[in-house]
């Protein structure tokens, strides 16, 4: 993963930390069809709506999705979220 992508992923983590959003909460928010996974469209549309004041483009978000989809199944599990969203918590303490 390139440093540029890591920086862009960190922007999402920083947003979550500032707003006290856990990885599980973000995953549930983005999972529009409630199937337990977040597809690329749900991710890109959801993050774009949540983090409006950022320099992340829809193309950036698509690249982030592809980078954190560890198993390549075109869906993000909550574990894949947690693996890359540094500093974000899976659960509130």
PyMOL commands that set and color helices and strands:
alter all, ss='L'
color gray80, all
select helices_A, chain A and resi 3-18+23-30+40-50+58-68+78-84
alter helices_A, ss='H'
color red, helices_A
select strands_A, chain A and resi 38-39+75-76
alter strands_A, ss='S'
color yellow, strands_A
deselect
rebuild
show_as cartoon
